[in-house]
Amino acid sequence: MNNLIELKKLNKSYGQGDTAYHVLHDIDLEVKMGELTAIIGESGSGKSTLINIIGFLDTDFSGEYLFKEQPIQDLKAKDLAFLRNQDVGFVFQNFKLIRGLSVYANVALPLLYAGKKRNEIESAILAALKKVGLAGYEKALPQNMSGGQQQRVAIARAIVSHPSFLIADEPTGALDSQNSRDIMELFKKLNAEGTTILMVTHDPRIAKACKRTIEILDGRIIADSKGRVAK
């Protein structure tokens, strides 16, 4: 397999006719297994729309999206849901943990949705928590944890099913500088172990720590440190 993700002349608009708002313009993008890529750009540049498409949350676009060399445009809703559950892990700025559930139960959610057996679930959760430095926190509640710890729980949830790639949307945006550095070091460690990561960030320090940086402006890729620079 050459590319994990390949976008060809991808366009996205909201609305139709004269009132249509063109969000993404002729996006050409290739992401290979094992990359650690930052996606940067001003608010409204199209970053969120792009990652929603890459993460199988939005299929209303023109152009091509090949995932593992297979087009996704014609997939049925159940097949897209399967891809979201099995192939992509999401990490968000505000963690999106369920506060009334324990750390163990939060991390278990993707596995429960996938119908995994109880013994498989337990071993996978313990392994994921160990990997993010939270072994022994299974019974803790998110509201009693620091922001950095909560983000580690969210990362454990994202990696517990061994997805093909992670989408991290401003994962350090709600953290102080020390926790931001710690979380970035964790992402770098996961990447060194083979995890493919796409990270949206406004923080130039976080972007600099990534192997590749893609800049988007007005829905166009204007710079790519490992590829074509837009004309």
Legacy VTK file of the C-alpha trace (Angstrom):
# vtk DataFile Version 3.0
C-alpha trace
ASCII
DATASET POLYDATA
POINTS 231 float
0.000 0.000 0.000
1.416 3.372 -1.022
-0.891 5.912 0.628
-3.140 5.557 3.652
-5.132 8.645 2.642
-5.294 10.253 -0.787
-7.449 13.230 -1.762
-7.690 14.216 -5.417
-9.182 17.533 -6.534
-11.470 17.493 -3.512
-13.975 20.351 -3.291
-16.575 21.143 -0.660
-19.370 23.718 -0.809
-22.295 24.612 1.410
-25.492 25.619 -0.353
-26.181 25.758 -4.071
-26.247 28.215 -6.925
-25.294 31.837 -6.445
-25.423 31.550 -2.651
-23.061 28.549 -2.459
-20.081 28.966 -0.149
-17.003 27.185 -1.467
-15.080 25.913 1.578
-12.411 23.643 0.078
-10.824 24.169 -3.330
-9.127 21.400 -5.319
-7.439 19.762 -2.351
-4.716 17.302 -3.361
-3.253 15.490 -0.365
-1.425 12.233 0.293
-0.778 10.838 3.756
1.352 7.755 4.214
1.352 5.341 7.128
3.446 6.557 10.043
3.290 10.285 9.353
2.941 12.915 12.088
1.379 15.873 10.306
0.269 19.270 11.579
-2.537 21.082 9.785
-2.392 24.815 10.429
-4.383 27.834 9.269
-6.494 30.719 10.459
-10.001 30.250 11.816
-12.347 29.742 8.890
-9.594 28.464 6.621
-11.273 25.077 6.126
-9.237 22.949 8.552
-12.252 21.552 10.408
-14.106 20.799 7.189
-11.076 18.963 5.849
-10.618 16.762 8.915
-14.351 16.012 9.032
-14.023 14.611 5.523
-10.815 12.730 6.290
-12.441 11.286 9.429
-15.455 9.933 7.483
-17.846 12.388 9.136
-18.725 14.198 5.895
-19.059 12.581 2.464
-20.860 15.457 0.744
-17.992 16.605 -1.475
-16.778 16.376 -5.050
-13.496 14.862 -6.134
-11.967 11.668 -4.799
-11.091 10.345 -1.372
-9.175 7.076 -1.416
-8.634 5.342 1.915
-6.210 2.431 1.727
-6.536 2.857 -2.054
-10.315 2.359 -1.977
-12.827 5.165 -2.761
-15.177 6.040 0.094
-17.705 8.210 -1.743
-20.138 5.401 -2.494
-19.968 3.639 0.840
-23.197 3.125 2.756
-23.771 4.791 6.114
-23.130 1.558 8.033
-19.816 1.072 6.246
-18.741 4.625 7.055
-19.708 4.069 10.696
-17.553 0.946 10.704
-14.591 2.915 9.320
-15.044 5.626 11.972
-15.091 3.024 14.721
-12.282 0.806 13.474
-9.909 3.000 11.484
-9.852 6.458 13.063
-9.416 7.667 16.624
-10.509 11.198 17.546
-8.910 13.453 20.152
-10.543 16.820 20.861
-9.578 20.065 22.563
-12.242 19.697 25.246
-11.619 15.936 25.755
-15.302 14.935 25.266
-15.214 12.452 28.110
-18.403 11.301 29.820
-17.994 12.790 33.282
-20.224 10.326 35.107
-18.297 7.310 33.802
-15.005 6.018 35.122
-11.793 6.194 33.123
-12.200 2.485 32.360
-15.736 2.967 31.048
-14.774 5.974 28.911
-11.921 4.120 27.252
-14.145 1.073 26.729
-16.692 2.902 24.550
-15.172 2.250 21.082
-14.739 -1.420 21.945
-18.316 -1.749 23.166
-19.595 -0.138 19.973
-17.506 -2.645 18.010
-19.036 -5.572 19.914
-15.788 -6.831 21.406
-15.790 -9.571 24.034
-15.296 -8.681 27.704
-11.863 -10.291 28.018
-10.688 -8.494 24.873
-12.019 -5.200 26.210
-10.258 -5.457 29.565
-6.847 -6.314 28.162
-7.078 -3.593 25.504
-8.080 -0.918 28.043
-5.301 -1.783 30.463
-2.754 -1.732 27.633
-3.988 1.649 26.342
-3.929 3.237 29.798
-0.418 1.950 30.412
0.700 3.404 27.094
-0.539 6.887 28.026
0.886 6.736 31.554
-2.368 6.153 33.434
-2.019 2.580 34.674
-3.958 2.287 37.916
-6.452 5.054 37.096
-9.198 2.732 35.862
-11.685 3.668 38.612
-10.992 7.426 38.583
-13.624 9.895 37.389
-12.667 12.508 34.781
-13.935 15.432 36.882
-11.392 14.551 39.559
-8.461 14.611 37.138
-6.296 17.412 35.762
-6.697 18.626 32.198
-3.533 16.816 31.146
-4.748 13.575 32.669
-8.155 13.929 31.016
-6.487 14.384 27.648
-4.465 11.227 28.277
-7.733 9.376 28.928
-9.064 10.738 25.646
-5.939 9.564 23.832
-6.263 6.115 25.417
-9.852 5.966 24.155
-8.661 6.991 20.684
-5.962 4.312 20.458
-7.667 1.436 22.294
-9.022 -0.158 19.115
-5.703 0.252 17.262
-7.065 2.538 14.534
-5.257 3.210 11.267
-4.809 6.869 12.177
-5.620 9.526 14.756
-7.193 12.939 14.190
-6.232 15.317 16.990
-8.181 18.585 16.803
-6.376 21.249 18.882
-5.417 18.586 21.465
-3.377 21.036 23.550
-5.714 24.012 23.186
-7.181 23.686 26.700
-3.887 22.888 28.433
-1.138 24.941 30.044
2.304 25.020 28.480
3.787 22.167 30.532
0.858 19.840 29.898
0.924 20.829 26.222
4.546 19.747 25.986
3.818 16.514 27.834
0.887 15.647 25.569
2.941 16.432 22.484
5.695 14.154 23.736
3.083 11.421 24.130
1.917 11.923 20.541
5.513 11.757 19.344
6.007 8.525 21.275
2.861 7.002 19.751
4.016 8.089 16.318
7.451 6.541 16.874
5.619 3.288 17.626
3.859 3.506 14.253
0.679 5.522 14.845
-0.278 7.852 11.993
-1.425 11.231 13.346
-3.073 14.262 11.757
-3.046 17.171 14.189
-4.905 20.458 13.791
-3.211 23.182 15.813
-2.857 26.950 16.189
0.277 26.516 18.302
3.464 27.010 16.245
5.461 25.043 18.824
3.211 22.033 18.376
3.369 22.338 14.594
7.157 22.582 14.699
7.324 19.329 16.664
5.534 17.460 13.850
7.388 15.845 10.960
5.246 17.577 8.343
3.242 20.807 8.276
0.380 21.613 5.913
-0.956 25.170 5.817
-4.464 25.976 4.630
-5.741 29.422 3.643
-9.200 30.146 2.275
-9.833 26.478 1.620
-6.615 25.879 -0.288
-3.380 24.151 0.659
-0.818 26.918 0.287
2.197 25.141 1.782
3.250 21.581 2.489
6.634 20.881 4.015
6.696 17.425 2.403
4.898 18.024 -0.851
3.580 20.441 -3.395
3.368 24.119 -2.538
0.252 25.646 -4.017
0.727 28.163 -6.819
LINES 1 232
231 0 1 2 3 4 5 6 7 8 9 10 11 12 13 14 15 16 17 18 19 20 21 22 23 24 25 26 27 28 29 30 31 32 33 34 35 36 37 38 39 40 41 42 43 44 45 46 47 48 49 50 51 52 53 54 55 56 57 58 59 60 61 62 63 64 65 66 67 68 69 70 71 72 73 74 75 76 77 78 79 80 81 82 83 84 85 86 87 88 89 90 91 92 93 94 95 96 97 98 99 100 101 102 103 104 105 106 107 108 109 110 111 112 113 114 115 116 117 118 119 120 121 122 123 124 125 126 127 128 129 130 131 132 133 134 135 136 137 138 139 140 141 142 143 144 145 146 147 148 149 150 151 152 153 154 155 156 157 158 159 160 161 162 163 164 165 166 167 168 169 170 171 172 173 174 175 176 177 178 179 180 181 182 183 184 185 186 187 188 189 190 191 192 193 194 195 196 197 198 199 200 201 202 203 204 205 206 207 208 209 210 211 212 213 214 215 216 217 218 219 220 221 222 223 224 225 226 227 228 229 230
